[in-house]
């Protein structure tokens, strides 16, 4: 039982590219929020800036999207943000810098990746910007995770 719980937590960490200490902090915050802890955890992970850039198909992977953020190619509400763990809020607009819009890798990702934009994001300007229209719900998150096992692991 412990092995299944640990593997699920490690799978979540690998999917979102989060270190153990960061994951514990996100879990603690999800636990403090009202509602179901597992869904809160996934919501907080989905709202990370690197994940939003990945969902917008600017990066082929979350690590590539994280590098775009780290190198200052992403704007949140018109301001440059270089912190991949930055949490976007409902109503925020996330866009690529004008210079990054012409980058070959970004253009190729936008043209070749056929990932659908999640329902909680709204595309704008030829998918070069996205707006967070609502907070992600569990049914909008397509990751194959059993968050209840992660909650059981941490609640011991």
N, C-alpha and C positions, 0 to 999 in steps of 0.2 A: 504493500500500500504506500509506504514511504517512497519507494522507488518511483512509482507512477506519479506521485505528487512532485517529486524533485525533477523528474524528466519534463513534466509539463511546465514547471517554472523555468527550467533551462531552455525549453523550446521557445517560450515567450521572450526570454531575454535575447536569444539569438535572432528571432524574427525581427524584433524592434531595435536590436543593436545596442542594448542598454547594459551597463556594468552592474555588478551585484549591489554596490552601495546605492547607485541611482535607483535601481529597482526597488530596494527596501524603502527608500524615501517616497517613491511614487505609491507603493503599497500602503505605507503609513498614512499618506494623505487620502488615498481612496477609502481607507478604513474610517477616517474621521468624517468623511462626507456622508450625508443622509442617503439612504437607498441601499441597493445591493452592492457589496464591496467588490465582487468580481467584475460586475459591469462598470463600476466606477474606475477600476484599475484599467480596463481596456479603453475606456473613454479617455482617461488621462494620457495613455500611451499613444492613442490615435491623434490627439491634439498637439503632439510635439511638432515643431516646425519642420524637422527633417522628414517626418512621416507625411506631413501635408505636401511637401515638395515631391515626395515619392508618389503620393496619390494623384497629384496633378500631372504625372508622367514627365516631369522635368528630368528625373533621374531614373535610369533603368533599374537601379536597386536602391535600397535605403542608404547604403554607404555612399553611393554616388550622389544621392540627394543631400546627404549630410555634408559632403565635400562642397557642393554648390553653396550651401548655407555658410559653411566655415570660411569660404573664400569671399564672402560678401556679395554674392550674386542675387540674393533674395531680399525683397523689401516687404515689411509688414506695415500696412497703413502709410506707405510712402517713406518709411524710415528703414535704413539698413540694419539688419539684425544678423549677427554672426554666431549666435548661440543655437546649436541644433536642438537643445532641450527646451528652448523657449516655447511656452504654451500659448497657442493662439486661442482667442476667445470668439464667442459667437458675434458675428458682425464684422470681424476683421477681414481685411483684404490682403492677400498674399500675392505678390507679383515678382516677376523677374526684373532685374535692372535692365535699362535699355541696352547697355553694352552686352549683357548676357543673352539677350533675345536672339542675337545673331551667331552665338556660339554653335559650332558644328555639332557637338555632342547633344546639346539641347534640341536643336532642330531635328536631328536624327531620331532622338527619343520621341519627340512629339509626332513625327511622321510614321514611325514604324511600330511603336508600342500601341497595342489595341486594348489597353486597360480601360475599363469604364470608370468614370468619375463617381465616387460614392454619392449617395443621395444628400449627404450633409454638406457637400461642396457644390458651388455653382461656378461654372466656367465663365470667363469674360475675356475680351480682346484676343480671340483666336487661341484660347487656352494658355495665354501667357500670363494670366492672372486668375486667381480663384478667390471666391468669397465664402467664408464660413457662414452658412445660412442657419444652421442649428447644431446642437451638440450631437455627436454620433450616438446612436442607439445600438444595442447588441445585435439586432437583426441587420444593421447596416455594415457591421464589421465582419468581413469574410475570412478572417484568420481561423484556422482549425485548432482553436484552443479550448480547453475545458477549464475555464477560470475558477470553477468551484474547487478543483484540486489544489490550485495555487493558494486559495484562501484557507483551505484545510491545512496546508503545509505551514503557513505563517501563523495560524491561530493556535498552534500547539504550545 
